[in-house]
Structure formats: structure tokens, C-alpha cells
Amino acid sequence: MPKYYLSVDLEGVCGVTSLLQCYPKADRAPFNDAVEQLAEEINLVAFALLEADSHSEIVVNDAHSTMTNLHLEHLLSSGISLVSGKPKLCAMMAGLDSSFDAAFLIGYHAKAGTEKGVLNHTFHSKLFDVKINGVSYGEGGINAYYASLVHQVPVVLASGDKAFCEEIRSVLPEVCTVETKQGLTTTAAQNIAVDQLEAAYTQQTQKAISRKPKFPAKLKSPYTLEITFTTSLACDVAMTSPLYQRVDGRTLTTKTDNFETLYRSLQAAYTMLGYTDYME
């Protein structure tokens, strides 16, 4: 029985260009519409997987913000289970293990500072850059390495705006991608037509599971994590953990032989940043 894992974000889905669509406010309509579009894109992938093998098991991890955006009624009724809520270990990749045949990254966005990257950021608004072994990565690349190095699961398809698709192909040159929109600025985009989006998800999902999966280039252990924050205060807060050594006012680092430890160290750093919200 094939088993597939979907890590799903929200900023990268078709039609989403504003933070008003990413978080529920007094007027929930923009957010509700964005979540419905996310569910539609998940269901397009799931339908293609179930068409290929009706016995497929599909696990969807709600990986955006509170991680309580999706509800089971949003998803196809058969073959899909939902991981939701937070905190959860390994956050955006929670629930993944070596029993899965492949992983999918749905609705992702480019890393912080990317020109024409729609709603670009890296895990948290107060993170300016994240480097592993001296190379800067976004959420997609880091999560692909986590899947590969920790669980030996390949990421076979990724979807999001054009800038994200280009970014993930720099880590996984042969990964199948679905471009949902092309950024004009950080908060404006030309969105793909609905019929083209549906066709792209169907075709790319079928292609992704029909060929031999590829893994990202091997990272050499030990792994060095370097995090640069947008402010020195954010770095001050993260430095309350004994995991890190300070590099300068906004940058810290840590080193480990275990990639899961690196991933959880990164998660710990940005999780603590909620403490600074009332101070800045």
C-alpha cells in the first residue's frame, strides 16, 4: 500500500497575496477563502494519488501558523488523515517517518528576502536568514533535507509561487513542481488560471510517483546551523538556550552530527520568538 506525506503551508496557494488571507481576523472571509483554496489543491494531489492506487494512504500535516487551519470536512473523505495543532515536534514535518514512500510540499513560499517571492519569509518574521553548512536555505529546502537525512523519504513534488519553485529546484533539480502564481512584488501576483492549475497538479502528481525519486545532494556531517535574526533582541531571546553560540549582534550558531537535532534546534529558536512580540 503506497503511503504519502503532504506538508501544507498557506502563503503559496493560488490567489493568496496578502497577510489578511493568512490569518483569521474579525472579517474571516479572506482567510476562509484561502483555506478553501488550500484544501482544493490538497484534494487535487490526493485525487491523483488515489486514482493511481485506491489503497494509497495519505497523511496531511497542517503546517501553517497555528496549524489548525484545516478541518477533515475540507478533505476527501477516504484515504486521508490530518495532523493538526501545535506545538508538535518537527512542526512542518511532524508525523513523517521512514514508512512513507514520498513527501509533498504544498502551498510553500520562497525564503526571506527573495525578490518577487510572494509573502516570502523563513519560518518566522524575525528570522532574516538560515544557513546550513554555510548555504542559505528556505523552508522547502530545509524540510526536504529533513525528510531525506532523517527518514530517507524523498520530496517528489512541491508547489508554490514561481520564486519558490525556482528555489526548491536549486536543492532538488529534478523535483516536480506546480507553479501557482508569479510574483509581481512581495504582495502582488499573477495567479494561474483554475483549469491550468488543476491540470498541472494532476499531471505533476502522476509524474512524481511514476519515476524513480531523487534525493538532495548529500550534506556533510557535522551540520552547522547559522541563524540571523532581524533584530538583536530576537537573538538575545534565542541565546537563552545553551544550544547556541553567538556570532554577532543578530547571528547565532550551533553544530551537531544529527540532522534531526539541528532541525529541532531551529524550531526551538523561532518558537521562542513569541516572547518578543510585546517588546517591539
C-alpha positions in Angstrom: 0.0 0.0 0.0 1.6 3.3 -1.0 1.9 5.9 1.7 2.3 9.6 1.1 3.0 12.6 3.3 1.8 16.1 2.5 3.3 19.1 4.4 1.0 22.0 3.6 1.5 25.8 4.0 -0.8 28.6 3.0 1.1 31.5 1.6 2.0 29.6 -1.6 -1.5 28.6 -2.8 -3.1 30.2 -5.8 -4.8 33.6 -5.1 -3.1 34.3 -1.8 -1.1 37.5 -1.8 -1.9 39.3 1.5 -1.3 38.5 5.1 -5.0 39.3 5.6 -5.6 35.9 3.8 -3.2 34.0 6.0 -4.5 34.7 9.5 -8.1 34.9 10.8 -9.2 38.4 11.6 -12.5 40.0 12.6 -13.6 39.5 8.9 -12.7 35.9 8.4 -13.8 35.8 4.8 -10.3 36.3 3.2 -8.8 33.7 5.5 -11.6 31.2 4.9 -11.3 31.6 1.1 -7.6 31.0 1.3 -8.0 27.8 3.4 -10.7 26.5 0.9 -8.2 27.1 -1.9 -5.5 25.2 0.1 -7.9 22.3 0.6 -8.7 22.3 -3.1 -5.1 22.0 -4.0 -4.5 19.2 -1.4 -7.5 17.4 -2.9 -6.2 17.6 -6.4 -3.0 15.9 -5.3 -4.9 13.3 -3.2 -7.3 12.5 -6.0 -4.4 11.9 -8.4 -2.7 9.6 -5.8 -5.9 7.7 -5.2 -6.5 7.4 -8.9 -3.1 5.8 -9.3 -3.8 3.4 -6.4 -7.1 3.5 -4.5 -5.4 1.9 -1.5 -3.0 4.8 -1.0 -2.6 6.1 2.5 -2.3 9.9 2.6 -1.3 11.9 5.7 -1.7 15.7 5.6 0.2 17.9 8.1 -1.3 21.3 8.6 1.9 23.3 8.8 0.8 26.9 8.7 0.8 29.3 11.7 -1.5 27.8 14.4 -1.6 24.6 12.4 -5.3 24.4 13.0 -6.4 25.8 9.6 -7.8 22.7 8.0 -10.7 20.5 9.1 -11.4 17.0 8.0 -14.5 18.1 6.1 -12.3 20.2 3.8 -10.6 17.0 2.6 -11.6 14.0 0.5 -13.5 11.6 2.7 -11.4 8.5 2.1 -7.7 7.7 2.4 -6.6 11.0 4.1 -5.8 11.6 7.7 -5.0 15.0 9.2 -2.2 16.1 11.6 -3.1 19.4 13.2 -2.3 21.6 16.2 0.8 22.8 17.8 3.3 22.6 19.4 4.4 19.4 17.8 7.9 18.1 17.3 9.4 19.0 14.0 6.5 21.3 13.3 6.2 21.5 9.5 7.3 17.9 9.1 5.6 16.4 12.2 4.3 12.9 11.6 6.8 12.0 8.9 8.7 8.7 9.4 10.5 6.2 7.3 7.3 4.3 6.5 6.3 6.9 3.8 7.1 6.3 0.2 7.3 10.0 -0.7 6.6 13.5 0.6 5.0 16.5 -1.0 5.3 20.2 -0.1 2.1 22.1 -0.9 1.4 25.8 -0.8 5.0 26.8 0.0 6.8 30.2 -0.4 10.3 31.5 -1.1 12.8 32.3 1.6 13.1 35.6 3.4 14.3 38.5 1.2 13.5 36.8 -2.2 12.7 39.4 -4.9 9.1 38.8 -6.2 8.7 36.0 -3.7 5.1 36.3 -2.6 4.8 36.7 1.2 8.4 35.4 1.4 9.8 34.6 4.9 11.8 31.8 6.6 9.8 30.1 9.4 9.2 33.4 11.3 9.1 37.1 10.5 12.0 37.7 12.9 14.3 35.3 11.0 16.4 37.1 8.4 18.4 34.1 7.1 19.1 30.4 7.9 22.2 28.7 6.7 23.3 25.1 7.0 27.0 24.4 6.3 27.3 27.9 5.0 24.5 27.7 2.4 21.3 29.8 2.8 18.0 27.7 2.6 14.3 28.4 2.8 11.6 26.3 4.4 11.3 24.0 1.4 15.0 23.1 1.2 15.4 22.6 4.9 12.3 20.4 5.0 13.4 18.4 2.0 16.8 17.7 3.8 14.9 16.7 6.9 12.8 14.2 5.0 15.9 12.8 3.3 18.5 12.8 6.0 16.3 11.8 9.0 13.8 9.5 7.4 15.1 8.6 3.9 11.9 9.9 2.3 12.2 11.8 -1.0 10.3 15.0 -1.7 8.8 14.3 -5.1 6.6 17.3 -5.7 6.5 20.9 -4.5 4.0 23.7 -5.2 4.0 27.5 -4.7 4.8 30.7 -6.4 7.4 30.9 -9.2 10.2 32.1 -6.9 9.6 29.2 -4.6 9.6 26.7 -7.5 12.9 28.0 -8.7 14.3 27.9 -5.1 13.3 24.3 -4.5 14.8 23.2 -7.8 18.1 24.6 -6.7 18.0 21.9 -3.9 16.2 19.2 -5.9 16.8 19.8 -9.6 14.5 17.1 -10.8 11.6 17.6 -8.4 8.2 18.0 -10.0 6.8 21.5 -9.3 3.4 23.2 -9.7 3.6 27.0 -10.1 0.5 28.5 -8.6 1.3 32.2 -9.4 4.1 34.5 -10.5 5.0 37.3 -8.0 4.9 40.9 -9.2 6.0 42.2 -5.8 6.0 40.7 -2.3 2.3 41.2 -2.0 1.0 41.0 -5.6 1.0 38.2 -8.1 -0.5 37.0 -11.4 -2.3 33.8 -10.5 -2.6 30.8 -12.7 -6.0 30.1 -14.3 -8.1 27.5 -12.5 -8.1 24.9 -15.3 -4.4 25.2 -15.8 -3.8 24.8 -12.1 -5.9 21.6 -11.9 -4.2 20.1 -15.0 -0.7 20.9 -13.5 -1.5 19.3 -10.2 -2.9 16.2 -11.9 0.0 15.8 -14.4 2.8 16.6 -12.0 1.5 14.3 -9.2 1.2 11.4 -11.7 4.7 12.2 -13.0 6.1 12.5 -9.4 5.0 9.0 -8.4 5.8 7.3 -11.7 9.6 7.8 -11.8 12.5 7.0 -9.6 12.7 9.5 -6.8 15.7 11.8 -6.3 17.3 13.0 -3.1 19.0 16.3 -2.5 22.8 16.5 -2.7 24.3 15.0 0.4 25.2 17.3 3.2 28.4 16.5 5.1 28.2 15.9 8.9 28.7 17.6 11.3 26.0 20.1 10.4 26.5 23.7 11.2 23.3 25.8 11.7 23.6 29.6 11.5 20.6 31.8 12.2 20.5 35.5 11.5 17.6 37.4 13.1 16.1 40.7 12.1 16.9 42.3 15.5 19.4 41.9 18.2 16.6 41.4 20.7 15.4 38.3 18.9 18.9 36.9 19.0 19.1 37.8 22.7 16.0 35.7 23.4 17.2 32.7 21.4 20.5 32.9 23.2 18.8 32.0 26.5 19.1 28.4 25.2 22.5 26.8 25.9 22.3 25.2 22.4 23.8 28.3 20.7 27.0 30.3 20.4 26.7 34.0 19.5 28.4 35.1 16.3 27.5 38.8 16.4 24.5 41.0 17.4 22.0 39.3 15.2 23.5 35.9 14.5 24.0 32.6 16.4 25.2 29.2 15.5 25.3 25.6 16.7 26.8 22.4 15.4 25.6 18.7 15.6 26.2 15.4 13.9 22.4 14.7 13.9 20.2 16.5 11.4 17.0 16.0 13.5 18.8 17.7 16.4 19.6 20.6 14.0 16.0 20.8 12.8 14.6 20.8 16.3 17.2 23.4 17.4 16.0 25.7 14.6 12.4 25.1 15.7 13.3 25.9 19.3 14.8 29.2 18.2 11.8 30.5 16.3 9.3 29.1 18.7 10.8 31.3 21.5 10.4 34.5 19.4 6.8 34.9 20.5 8.3 36.2 23.7 9.4 39.4 21.9 6.0 40.3 20.4 5.1 42.7 23.2 8.6 44.2 23.4 9.0 45.5 19.9 
